[in-house]
Amino acid sequence: MTWSNNLGKIALFATITFSCGSPVKKKEYKSPEEMYPVLFEDIQLGGVFSDSKTFVDCVPKYSPEEILLRYEELKGDSLFVLRKFVEDNFEIPSINESGYKSDLSLRADEHINKLWPVLTRQPEDDGGTLIPLRKPYIVPGGRFGEVYYWDSYFTMLGLQVAGKDTLIENMVVNFAQLIQDFGHIPNGNRSYYLTRSQPPFFSMMVELLADVKKDEQILVEFLPQLQKEYQYWMSSATKEQADEQSAARSKDEKAFHKVVFVDDENILNRYYDESATPRPEAYKEDIHTAELSGRNKEKVYRDLRSGAESGWDYTSRWLKDGEHMETIHTTDILPVDLNALLYHLEDVLEKANRIAGKDQYADSYKALKEKRLAIFNDYFWDKESGFFVDYDFVEGQKTPHLSLAAVFPLVFEMASEEQAESVAHLIRHVFLKPGGLTSTLSETGQQWDAPNGWAPLQWLAIEGLRKYGYYQLANQIKANWVNNCLRVYQNTGKMVEKYNVEDLSLLAGGGEYPVQDGFGWTNGILLKLLSEETE
């Protein structure tokens, strides 16, 4: 049975399943550059705020039409000050408005558990770019009003330890709602994130909830949304889109949205944002990168957006020369971690359909999963380095960048024993540093490169290595990482977004954003690892 036959069958099933859905969205959401043309660009390029995200999170005090009319009337005045205009017409989000003060007399686990209420947001429609959700949710840090997709799985691991089962369920319901309303889980619940998603961890969230509730029927309960997310990633959400995909293939095109055609009849996946404009939340920076590149600007913008969809924004993995942002080519790359995650989604869809008694669909997903696994090594296993790597389908070759994305096939038990041994060897001798695992081996200044380590990758490496019996190495990674997090906490009273894993003389870690109360996935993974010490 071919990929196209399976996808066509599942696309038809999806159409039937969702035709009677009842989305809760009540309005059309627009990105800020669409809502405030001219004004948006003047603010983002005029240096009104220190970072581009501040304005896109501002809440208008009046209708966009009124604000734009007022801007046209006032901007030519010799006394006009753009910053004051913004303050008069928008509510500017405050940072760390919680007023929370760290208490260093608390142990790290006590500090984290005290932070859950600080990081919890209630459902609301603020009239700005925030998309309201049904249930309370956890944000990464104090400056945020929105939830982030893949961050949330790792946060949930900490919520599980904390016994906050209802909050886990609420967040899964929220993500299911987003899938129902928009066809996918956006990067975050902001209107300017709707053109992309993030690494598809929803299937892992649903499995976690099933484990928490000790009820495999949870997989069936969320089967419609699992199915719909799969169709989104396979660029086949409807029969019509599946037909467009087939037409693209018949014309010998290499890719169609998020799918890439490989071999005679196989499909693998890439990150691909549906827009090719500068990101509203990084407008000035993206324009600068595109101008430096000397390349087609729309291609650069889409590659920047797609890099953000990967969650690894940014890293040498996506850079053609491995060093400079202007060489970014994310959409040319088949990422090893994305394709491993979609293998897991196919596996969960097989299980869920089997439990639901839908054996025909379960068999289709089983065939799709086996197809992906059968070609996985051809595209992602690099014999020369003994490591899983990404694949540049435009150049027709594996990329030279080694990264911790290589642990994903171990997490989902897609690797052979020999491959796992080789991956473990490189992790032990090359990636392991005094403060944990470095994300890559390249020092480019990008935050997902050396010398930085990130909580989700530590956890996935530990889990993957454990599944192949490398307990001593997993425990060493755990010890190095936990000690690094505790060291920074003792120095600063904070959990941060990322950590320098090579230089332990530094007093603090850091992140893309100002140090704030948080950080969601750091909290979740540290609490999970600390809980193991007492189990």
HELIX and SHEET records of a PDB file:
HELIX    1   1 TRP A    3  PHE A   18  1                                  16    
HELIX    2   2 PRO A   32  MET A   35  1                                   4    
HELIX    3   3 LEU A   39  LEU A   45  1                                   7    
HELIX    4   4 LYS A   53  VAL A   56  1                                   4    
HELIX    5   5 PRO A   64  LEU A   74  1                                  11    
HELIX    6   6 LEU A   82  ASN A   89  1                                   8    
HELIX    7   7 ALA A  108  LEU A  119  1                                  12    
HELIX    8   8 TYR A  149  VAL A  161  1                                  13    
HELIX    9   9 ASP A  165  PHE A  182  1                                  18    
HELIX   10  10 SER A  191  TYR A  193  5                                   3    
HELIX   11  11 PHE A  202  LYS A  213  1                                  12    
HELIX   12  12 GLN A  217  GLU A  221  1                                   5    
HELIX   13  13 LEU A  223  TRP A  233  1                                  11    
HELIX   14  14 LYS A  239  SER A  250  1                                  12    
HELIX   15  15 PRO A  280  ALA A  282  5                                   3    
HELIX   16  16 TYR A  283  SER A  293  1                                  11    
HELIX   17  17 LYS A  297  GLU A  309  1                                  13    
HELIX   18  18 SER A  316  TRP A  318  5                                   3    
HELIX   19  19 MET A  325  THR A  327  5                                   3    
HELIX   20  20 THR A  330  ASP A  332  5                                   3    
HELIX   21  21 VAL A  336  ILE A  355  1                                  20    
HELIX   22  22 ASP A  359  PHE A  380  1                                  22    
HELIX   23  23 LEU A  404  VAL A  407  5                                   4    
HELIX   24  24 PHE A  408  VAL A  411  1                                   4    
HELIX   25  25 GLU A  417  LEU A  426  1                                  10    
HELIX   26  26 ILE A  427  PHE A  431  3                                   5    
HELIX   27  27 ALA A  455  LYS A  467  1                                  13    
HELIX   28  28 TYR A  471  THR A  492  1                                  22    
HELIX   29  29 GLY A  520  GLU A  532  1                                  13    
SHEET    1   A 2 VAL A  59  PRO A  60  0                                        
SHEET    2   A 2 PHE A  90  GLU A  91 -1                                        
SHEET    1   B 2 THR A 120  ARG A 121  0                                        
SHEET    2   B 2 TYR A 137  ILE A 138 -1                                        
SHEET    1   C 3 ALA A 255  PHE A 256  0                                        
SHEET    2   C 3 VAL A 259  VAL A 262 -1                                        
SHEET    3   C 3 ASN A 266  ASN A 269 -1                                        
SHEET    1   D 3 ILE A 333  LEU A 334  0                                        
SHEET    2   D 3 TYR A 391  ASP A 392 -1                                        
SHEET    3   D 3 GLN A 397  LYS A 398 -1                                        
SHEET    1   E 2 TRP A 381  ASP A 382  0                                        
SHEET    2   E 2 PHE A 387  PHE A 388 -1                                        
SHEET    1   F 2 LEU A 432  LYS A 433  0                                        
SHEET    2   F 2 GLY A 436  LEU A 437 -1                                        
SHEET    1   G 2 ASN A 452  GLY A 453  0                                        
SHEET    2   G 2 TYR A 499  ASN A 500 -1                                        
END                                                                             
